[in-house]
Amino acid sequence: MPRSGVPLAEKPVLQMAPTVDLPAKVCELVLNAGPDSFSGLAAAGFRTAKSLPGEWHESNCRLYHKAFGGCEQAERGRTEAKELAERTAVAAQRTQKDSTAVLRQRLQGIRFWKADLQKEIEDLDAETGLLAAQKLRLERALDATEVPYAIATDNLQCRERRQPPDLVSDEVESELLKETELIRNIQELLKRTLMQAANQMRLNRDQKEVCEMDWSDKVETYNIDSNCGRYSNQSTNIQFHPSSVKFEASISTPETWAKFSHDNIYRAEQEKLASINLRALIDNILHDVSKDLRTQCAAVNEAFAKHCEELDDTKLKLEYHLEKVLKEIGNQEANIAALKQAIKDKEAPMKVAQTRLYDRSFRPNVELCRDEAQFRLMAEAEELTESIESLKKKLLESEQSLRNLEDTRMNLEKEIAVKTNSIFIDRQKCMAHRIYYPVVQKLAGY
């Protein structure tokens, strides 16, 4: 069995021809050839630089053997070339099939990450929309706080127009100050939360853009690999690209390729989770804000109602006392008039007593006696004088009392006017204005 693997029996007969079919005369000529085969000096010039017949036959035999060896080697080469072509064809087909299978596996991996990225993009987009709705609620809630703040500050300004002694720092003012401070704190909180929401929306959009770029690259890669997977030996758009059979300097590895998408999805999940937590925080903030504002509004309204009841009660008591003072003034005026009349009524008896004493002072001589009549007339005059003095003193006291009553009346009337003004401010100005206080839903941003 030769190296070519082909049996000797199957080889052509030509291979054995040089050793079997040589002519007998040629062999004899080769054997009988010698220096004495030709004689004569006439042929001496023709033998110069010429080979002998034996050499000629030997040269031909060598050529025959060389031709036979060349044919045999060529046949072995053809057989080996055929076998090599068959092996390389099978190997090329196998490697192409393996490459196609690997490309299909790669397409599955790309499809997997592409689907995950697309899901994250959609989730981030939906989450950003939900966060934008929450941000709109925050803006509406912030705008809604302007009305309570305007009402509270207007109430404080209106109550500054109260008159003394009602211009006091009472419970209503304390509650109003608490309300304005609460509203300012809430506005600051809502503004900070709005900034957080805007920043989170920006982060969501940035990460969504990163995922979209990654998704876009994978879509393009998927299309490229899909086209590569459809290439075959019969494709018309295939050609040589010798420079492509090498790795690029900045090429990634499967690990870094998967890690890149994994990190993008992980960051997207983190931003989505942060956005969800922020939305829950905004819900809690808006719920607490609306509740706190309505609770403080109820506390202010209750303080107003309680203070108005106190004002009403005080006003009624002042009016009751004013009525009593007016009645007492009337009585005192009648009393003064009676005292004046009593004093006037004492003038005639005084004149009578003094005239009697005067006339009796003209009694002559011994008749000018300090008799019982004289003593009685003098006692009468003194009694009348004391009575008049007492009446005048009482008259002065009554007049002073009347003036005091008049002052009290004026103070009562002024105080009633002050209470009326305070009631008007608290009830008509402040409480009537507070009916426009926003409801819970509006304060919550709806």
C-alpha positions as CSV (number, residue, x, y, z in Angstrom):
1,M,0.0,0.0,0.0
2,P,1.7,3.3,-1.0
3,R,1.4,6.6,1.0
4,S,-1.3,7.9,-1.3
5,G,-3.6,5.2,0.0
6,V,-4.5,3.8,-3.4
7,P,-3.8,0.0,-4.0
8,L,-1.2,-1.0,-6.5
9,A,-3.6,-3.2,-8.4
10,E,-5.7,-0.1,-9.3
11,K,-2.9,1.8,-10.8
12,P,-2.5,2.0,-14.6
13,V,-0.4,-0.5,-16.5
14,L,1.8,2.4,-17.7
15,Q,3.6,2.3,-14.4
16,M,5.2,-1.1,-15.1
17,A,5.8,-0.5,-18.8
18,P,9.4,0.9,-18.6
19,T,10.7,-2.4,-17.0
20,V,8.6,-5.0,-18.9
21,D,8.2,-3.9,-22.5
22,L,11.7,-2.6,-23.3
23,P,12.8,-4.0,-26.8
24,A,15.3,-6.9,-26.8
25,K,17.5,-5.3,-29.5
26,V,17.9,-2.1,-27.5
27,C,19.0,-4.1,-24.5
28,E,21.4,-6.1,-26.6
29,L,22.8,-3.0,-28.1
30,V,23.4,-1.7,-24.6
31,L,25.1,-4.9,-23.5
32,N,27.2,-5.4,-26.6
33,A,28.2,-1.8,-26.9
34,G,31.9,-1.3,-26.5
35,P,34.9,0.6,-27.9
36,D,35.5,-1.9,-30.7
37,S,32.0,-1.9,-32.1
38,F,33.0,0.6,-34.8
39,S,36.3,0.3,-36.6
40,G,38.1,2.5,-38.9
41,L,39.8,5.9,-38.7
42,A,37.2,7.4,-41.0
43,A,34.6,7.6,-38.2
44,A,37.0,8.9,-35.6
45,G,36.0,12.5,-36.1
46,F,32.3,11.7,-35.7
47,R,32.8,10.2,-32.2
48,T,34.1,13.3,-30.7
49,A,31.9,14.5,-27.7
50,K,29.3,12.0,-28.5
51,S,27.8,9.5,-26.0
52,L,27.7,5.9,-26.5
53,P,24.5,4.0,-27.3
54,G,24.5,2.5,-23.9
55,E,24.7,5.9,-22.4
56,W,21.9,7.0,-24.7
57,H,19.7,4.1,-23.6
58,E,20.7,4.6,-20.0
59,S,19.6,8.3,-20.3
60,N,16.3,7.3,-21.8
61,C,15.8,4.8,-19.0
62,R,16.5,7.5,-16.5
63,L,13.9,9.7,-18.2
64,Y,11.4,6.8,-18.2
65,H,12.0,6.2,-14.5
66,K,11.8,9.9,-13.8
67,A,8.6,10.3,-15.8
68,F,7.2,7.2,-13.9
69,G,8.2,8.7,-10.5
70,G,6.8,12.1,-11.5
71,C,3.5,10.6,-12.6
72,E,3.3,8.6,-9.4
73,Q,4.1,11.6,-7.3
74,A,1.6,13.7,-9.2
75,E,-1.0,11.1,-8.7
76,R,-0.3,11.0,-5.0
77,G,-0.4,14.8,-5.0
78,R,-3.7,14.8,-6.8
79,T,-5.1,12.3,-4.4
80,E,-3.9,14.2,-1.4
81,A,-5.2,17.5,-2.9
82,K,-8.6,15.9,-3.5
83,E,-8.7,14.6,0.0
84,L,-7.5,18.0,1.4
85,A,-10.1,19.8,-0.7
86,E,-12.8,17.4,0.7
87,R,-11.5,17.9,4.2
88,T,-11.3,21.7,3.9
89,A,-14.8,21.8,2.3
90,V,-16.2,19.8,5.2
91,A,-14.3,21.9,7.7
92,A,-15.4,25.1,6.1
93,Q,-19.0,23.9,6.1
94,R,-18.7,22.8,9.7
95,T,-17.0,26.1,10.9
96,Q,-19.5,28.1,8.9
97,K,-22.3,26.1,10.5
98,D,-20.7,26.6,13.9
99,S,-20.3,30.3,13.2
100,T,-24.0,30.6,12.2
101,A,-25.0,28.8,15.4
102,V,-22.8,31.1,17.5
103,L,-24.3,34.1,15.7
104,R,-27.8,32.8,16.5
105,Q,-26.8,32.4,20.1
106,R,-25.4,35.9,20.1
107,L,-28.7,37.1,18.6
108,Q,-30.5,35.5,21.5
109,G,-28.2,37.3,24.0
110,I,-28.7,40.6,22.2
111,R,-32.5,40.0,22.0
112,F,-32.5,39.3,25.8
113,W,-30.7,42.5,26.7
114,K,-32.6,44.5,24.1
115,A,-35.9,43.3,25.6
116,D,-34.7,44.2,29.2
117,L,-33.5,47.6,28.0
118,Q,-36.7,48.3,26.2
119,K,-38.7,47.3,29.4
120,E,-36.5,49.6,31.5
121,I,-37.0,52.4,28.9
122,E,-40.7,52.0,29.0
123,D,-40.8,51.7,32.8
124,L,-38.6,54.9,33.1
125,D,-40.8,56.7,30.7
126,A,-43.9,55.7,32.6
127,E,-42.3,56.5,35.9
128,T,-41.2,59.9,34.7
129,G,-44.8,60.6,33.6
130,L,-46.1,59.6,37.0
131,L,-43.5,61.8,38.7
132,A,-44.4,64.6,36.4
133,A,-48.0,64.3,37.6
134,Q,-46.8,64.4,41.2
135,K,-44.7,67.4,40.4
136,L,-47.8,69.1,38.9
137,R,-49.6,68.3,42.2
138,L,-46.8,69.9,44.1
139,E,-47.1,73.0,41.9
140,R,-50.8,73.2,42.4
141,A,-50.5,72.7,46.1
142,L,-47.9,75.4,46.3
143,D,-50.2,77.8,44.4
144,A,-53.1,76.8,46.6
145,T,-51.1,77.8,49.8
146,E,-51.1,81.4,48.5
147,V,-54.8,81.8,49.3
148,P,-54.5,80.6,53.0
149,Y,-51.4,82.8,53.4
150,A,-53.2,85.8,52.0
151,I,-56.2,85.1,54.2
152,A,-54.1,84.8,57.4
153,T,-52.0,87.9,56.7
154,D,-55.2,89.8,55.8
155,N,-56.8,88.7,59.1
156,L,-53.7,89.9,61.0
157,Q,-53.8,93.3,59.2
158,C,-57.5,93.7,59.8
159,R,-57.1,92.9,63.5
160,E,-54.5,95.6,63.7
161,R,-57.3,98.1,63.2
162,R,-58.9,97.1,66.5
163,Q,-59.1,99.9,69.0
164,P,-57.7,99.7,72.6
165,P,-58.4,98.0,74.9
166,D,-59.4,95.3,72.4
167,L,-56.0,95.6,70.6
168,V,-54.5,92.7,72.5
169,S,-52.3,89.7,71.6
170,D,-55.1,87.1,72.2
171,E,-55.5,83.5,71.3
172,V,-56.8,84.4,67.8
173,E,-53.6,86.3,67.0
174,S,-51.5,83.5,68.3
175,E,-53.3,81.0,66.1
176,L,-53.0,83.3,63.1
177,L,-49.3,83.7,63.6
178,K,-49.0,79.9,63.9
179,E,-50.9,79.6,60.7
180,T,-48.7,82.0,58.8
181,E,-45.6,80.3,60.1
182,L,-47.0,76.9,59.1
183,I,-47.8,78.1,55.6
184,R,-44.3,79.6,55.1
185,N,-42.7,76.3,56.3
186,I,-45.0,74.3,54.0
187,Q,-44.2,76.5,51.1
188,E,-40.5,76.0,51.7
189,L,-41.0,72.3,52.0
190,L,-43.0,72.2,48.8
191,K,-40.3,74.2,46.9
192,R,-37.6,71.9,48.1
193,T,-39.7,68.9,47.1
194,L,-40.3,70.4,43.7
195,M,-36.6,70.8,43.2
196,Q,-36.1,67.2,44.2
197,A,-38.8,66.1,41.7
198,A,-37.3,68.1,38.9
199,N,-33.8,66.7,39.6
200,Q,-35.2,63.2,39.8
201,M,-37.0,63.7,36.5
202,R,-33.8,64.9,34.9
203,L,-31.9,61.8,36.3
204,N,-34.7,59.6,34.9
205,R,-34.5,61.2,31.5
206,D,-30.6,61.0,31.5
207,Q,-30.7,57.3,32.4
208,K,-33.5,56.7,29.9
209,E,-31.3,58.3,27.2
210,V,-28.4,56.1,28.2
211,C,-30.6,53.0,28.0
212,E,-32.0,54.2,24.6
213,M,-28.5,54.6,23.3
214,D,-27.6,51.1,24.5
215,W,-30.9,49.8,23.1
216,S,-30.3,51.5,19.8
217,D,-26.8,50.1,19.5
218,K,-28.2,46.6,20.2
219,V,-30.9,47.0,17.6
220,E,-28.2,48.0,15.1
221,T,-26.0,45.2,16.2
222,Y,-29.0,42.8,16.1
223,N,-29.7,43.8,12.5
224,I,-26.0,43.4,11.5
225,D,-25.7,40.0,13.2
226,S,-29.0,38.9,11.7
227,N,-27.8,39.8,8.2
228,C,-24.5,38.0,9.0
229,G,-26.5,35.0,10.0
230,R,-28.3,35.0,6.7
231,Y,-25.2,35.1,4.6
232,S,-24.4,31.9,2.7
233,N,-21.9,30.8,0.0
234,Q,-24.5,31.6,-2.6
235,S,-25.0,35.2,-1.3
236,T,-24.3,37.9,-3.9
237,N,-23.2,40.6,-1.6
238,I,-20.2,38.9,-0.1
239,Q,-16.6,39.9,-0.8
240,F,-13.1,39.8,0.5
241,H,-12.2,42.0,3.6
242,P,-8.7,40.9,4.6
243,S,-8.3,43.8,7.1
244,S,-11.4,42.7,9.1
245,V,-9.7,39.5,10.3
246,K,-8.2,41.1,13.4
247,F,-9.4,42.5,16.7
248,E,-9.9,46.3,17.1
249,A,-7.8,48.0,19.8
250,S,-10.9,49.2,21.7
251,I,-13.0,46.1,21.3
252,S,-14.9,44.9,24.3
253,T,-15.2,41.4,25.8
254,P,-18.4,39.4,26.3
255,E,-18.0,40.1,30.1
256,T,-17.6,43.9,29.7
257,W,-20.3,43.9,27.0
258,A,-22.8,42.2,29.4
259,K,-21.6,44.3,32.4
260,F,-22.2,47.5,30.4
261,S,-25.9,46.6,29.8
262,H,-26.3,45.2,33.3
263,D,-24.9,48.4,34.8
264,N,-27.2,50.5,32.7
265,I,-30.3,48.4,33.7
266,Y,-29.1,48.5,37.4
267,R,-28.8,52.2,37.3
268,A,-32.2,52.5,35.6
269,E,-33.7,50.3,38.3
270,Q,-32.1,52.5,41.0
271,E,-33.4,55.7,39.4
272,K,-36.8,54.1,39.0
273,L,-36.8,53.0,42.7
274,A,-35.7,56.5,43.8
275,S,-38.5,58.0,41.7
276,I,-41.1,55.6,43.2
277,N,-39.9,56.5,46.7
278,L,-40.0,60.2,45.9
279,R,-43.6,59.8,44.6
280,A,-44.6,58.1,47.8
281,L,-42.8,60.9,49.8
282,I,-44.7,63.5,47.8
283,D,-48.0,61.7,48.5
284,N,-47.2,61.7,52.2
285,I,-46.1,65.3,52.1
286,L,-49.2,66.5,50.3
287,H,-51.5,64.5,52.6
288,D,-49.8,65.8,55.7
289,V,-49.7,69.4,54.4
290,S,-53.4,69.5,53.5
291,K,-54.2,67.9,56.9
292,D,-52.1,70.3,58.9
293,L,-53.4,73.3,57.0
294,R,-57.0,72.3,57.5
295,T,-56.3,71.4,61.2
296,Q,-54.8,74.9,61.8
297,C,-57.6,76.5,59.9
298,A,-60.1,74.8,62.2
299,A,-58.1,75.9,65.2
300,V,-58.1,79.5,64.0
301,N,-61.8,79.4,63.2
302,E,-62.5,77.9,66.6
303,A,-60.5,80.7,68.2
304,F,-62.4,83.3,66.2
305,A,-65.7,81.8,67.2
306,K,-64.8,81.6,70.8
307,H,-63.5,85.2,70.8
308,C,-66.6,86.4,69.0
309,E,-68.7,84.7,71.6
310,E,-66.7,86.5,74.3
311,L,-67.1,89.8,72.5
312,D,-70.8,89.2,72.2
313,D,-71.2,88.3,75.8
314,T,-69.1,91.3,76.9
315,K,-71.1,93.6,74.6
316,L,-74.3,92.4,76.1
317,K,-73.1,93.0,79.6
318,L,-71.8,96.4,78.7
319,E,-75.2,97.2,77.1
320,Y,-76.9,95.9,80.3
321,H,-74.8,98.1,82.5
322,L,-75.2,101.1,80.2
323,E,-79.0,100.7,80.5
324,K,-78.7,100.6,84.3
325,V,-76.4,103.7,84.2
326,L,-78.8,105.6,82.0
327,K,-81.6,104.7,84.3
328,E,-79.5,105.8,87.3
329,I,-78.6,109.0,85.5
330,G,-82.2,109.8,85.1
331,N,-82.9,109.1,88.8
332,Q,-79.9,111.1,89.8
333,E,-81.0,114.1,87.7
334,A,-84.5,113.9,89.4
335,N,-82.7,113.7,92.7
336,I,-80.7,116.8,92.0
337,A,-83.8,118.6,90.9
338,A,-85.5,117.5,94.1
339,L,-82.5,118.7,96.2
340,K,-82.5,122.0,94.5
341,Q,-86.2,122.4,95.1
342,A,-85.7,121.4,98.8
343,I,-83.0,124.0,99.2
344,K,-85.3,126.5,97.5
345,D,-88.1,125.5,99.8
346,K,-86.0,126.3,102.8
347,E,-85.6,129.9,101.8
348,A,-89.1,131.0,103.0
349,P,-88.8,129.4,106.5
350,M,-85.3,130.9,106.8
351,K,-86.7,134.3,105.8
352,V,-89.5,133.9,108.4
353,A,-87.1,132.9,111.2
354,Q,-84.6,135.6,110.4
355,T,-87.3,138.2,110.0
356,R,-88.7,137.3,113.4
357,L,-85.3,137.5,115.0
358,Y,-84.7,140.8,113.2
359,D,-87.9,142.3,114.3
360,R,-87.5,141.2,117.9
361,S,-84.2,142.8,118.0
362,F,-86.1,146.1,118.1
363,R,-87.8,145.4,121.4
364,P,-87.3,148.3,123.8
365,N,-85.2,148.3,127.0
366,V,-85.8,145.4,129.2
367,E,-88.1,143.8,126.8
368,L,-85.1,142.8,124.8
369,C,-85.1,139.6,126.6
370,R,-83.5,136.2,125.8
371,D,-86.7,134.5,126.4
372,E,-87.8,131.1,125.3
373,A,-89.1,132.4,122.0
374,Q,-85.7,134.0,121.3
375,F,-84.0,130.7,121.9
376,R,-86.5,128.8,119.8
377,L,-86.2,131.2,116.9
378,M,-82.4,131.1,117.0
379,A,-82.5,127.3,117.1
380,E,-84.9,127.3,114.2
381,A,-82.6,129.5,112.2
382,E,-79.6,127.3,113.0
383,E,-81.6,124.2,112.1
384,L,-82.6,125.7,108.8
385,T,-79.0,126.7,108.1
386,E,-77.8,123.2,108.9
387,S,-80.5,121.7,106.7
388,I,-79.6,124.0,103.8
389,E,-75.9,123.1,104.2
390,S,-76.7,119.4,104.3
391,L,-78.9,119.8,101.2
392,K,-76.2,121.7,99.4
393,K,-73.6,119.1,100.3
394,K,-75.8,116.4,99.2
395,L,-76.5,118.3,96.0
396,L,-72.8,118.6,95.4
397,E,-72.4,114.9,96.0
398,S,-75.3,114.1,93.7
399,E,-73.9,116.3,91.0
400,Q,-70.5,114.6,91.3
401,S,-72.3,111.3,91.1
402,L,-74.1,112.4,88.1
403,R,-70.9,113.4,86.4
404,N,-69.4,110.1,87.3
405,L,-72.4,108.4,85.8
406,E,-72.1,110.4,82.7
407,D,-68.4,109.5,82.4
408,T,-69.3,105.8,83.0
409,R,-72.0,106.1,80.3
410,M,-69.5,107.6,77.9
411,N,-67.0,104.9,78.7
412,L,-69.6,102.2,78.3
413,E,-70.8,103.6,75.0
414,K,-67.2,103.9,73.8
415,E,-66.5,100.4,75.0
416,I,-69.6,99.1,73.3
417,A,-68.5,100.8,70.1
418,V,-65.0,99.2,70.4
419,K,-66.6,95.8,71.0
420,T,-68.9,96.4,68.0
421,N,-65.9,97.3,65.9
422,S,-64.0,94.2,67.1
423,I,-67.0,92.0,66.4
424,F,-67.3,93.5,62.9
425,I,-63.6,92.9,62.2
426,D,-63.5,89.4,63.5
427,R,-66.8,88.2,62.2
428,Q,-67.5,90.3,59.1
429,K,-64.0,90.8,57.9
430,C,-61.9,87.9,59.1
431,M,-64.4,85.0,59.5
432,A,-66.3,85.9,56.4
433,H,-63.0,85.9,54.4
434,R,-62.0,82.5,55.8
435,I,-64.8,80.8,54.1
436,Y,-62.7,81.0,50.9
437,Y,-60.0,78.8,52.6
438,P,-59.1,76.0,50.1
439,V,-60.5,72.5,50.7
440,V,-58.3,69.5,51.4
441,Q,-58.4,68.2,47.8
442,K,-57.1,71.5,46.4
443,L,-54.4,71.7,49.2
444,A,-53.4,68.2,48.2
445,G,-52.7,69.3,44.6
446,Y,-55.8,67.9,42.9
